[in-house]
Amino acid sequence: MPDLKDCKIVFLGTPVFAVAILDKLIQEGCNVVGVVTAPDKPAGRGMQLSQSAVKKYAVEKGLHVLQPEKLKDPIFIEELRSLHADIQVVVAFRMLPEIVWNMPTMGTINLHASLLPQYRGAAPINWAIINGEKETGITTFKLKHEIDTGDILLKEKIAIGQSENAGSLHDRMMEAGALLVFKTLKGYCEGTIKPMSQQLENNEHHISPALKIQTATCQIDWNTDAVRVYNLIRGLSPYPGAFTYINGKMIKVYEASFELAKHQQTNGAIETDGKTFLKYATTDGWVFLKEVQLEGKKRMDISSFLKGYRFN
């Protein structure tokens, strides 16, 4: 295997999360010979073409950028092959066909935002918080056919704060992930890191999936306990946001708190002083809305919302 400084790397990624990892590789002087990212897409009121976060960064750094519509396109495959990559690094990108991930001599490394084999899938950060986990982590592994099942290279545990939401955990994982990917590449090239099958760990853990977040997932069910609702709100904040209804209108909830207390109200009933608090009844207490966004309005703290809202 070549030394890391001589290793030709192709990087595949799209969102901001991936930029931090690519930036770390560039800062460390890695030989990134190409960057693969999503095609430009129309966005905004003017529907002008918008570049992915990874493309913007790559262009600024003068890196060679590829933006295939289809990953099996023969033209793209030949251009990718012409880069003669020793290894590929994938971070927050779409599923790769075997002809792509199996192309480099050293294979393709992926960064996943969980402690694999836990939370395989599209939304590991969200589901770890929604399920009330106290700890998660990041994993580097080698790609193979089945999603998120390849041999593990390195792991790092990350504690989840009691009031932390998906946004803040995402940012911490992004920084930790940059270091882990670089450490993985260095050790893998030097031969000090050996891939380990996930199958060895499957009997030791109850495996929870991290399925793509659907609209139905985001709707708050008040016929459950306060902690469960609180964790759902944290796990979906700031995006896509948990929601409920108030006087027939949808309201997204970005921040909340809870209180365990016996009450005689129907689940989902509202109590408010019209000035400082708005709370919903659950099976074992109350959830206080702290930061919200009523449909058609801007996001605001609950006091500002109550100042301008008139209850029926």
WOURBEL-V721264 format. One record per helix or strand. SS is the DSSP state (a for helix, b for strand). FROM is the first residue (numbers start at 1). LEN is the number of residues. Records with the same first field share a line. If there is no record, write none. Layout:
SS=FROM-LEN, FROM-LEN
//
This chain:
a=4-3, 16-12, 53-8, 74-8, 98-4, 124-7, 166-25, 198-3, 202-3, 215-4, 226-10, 302-7
b=8-6, 31-6, 41-3, 48-3, 65-2, 87-5, 108-5, 120-1, 135-8, 152-8, 196-1, 209-1, 219-1, 242-5, 249-12, 270-3, 278-4, 285-10, 300-2
//
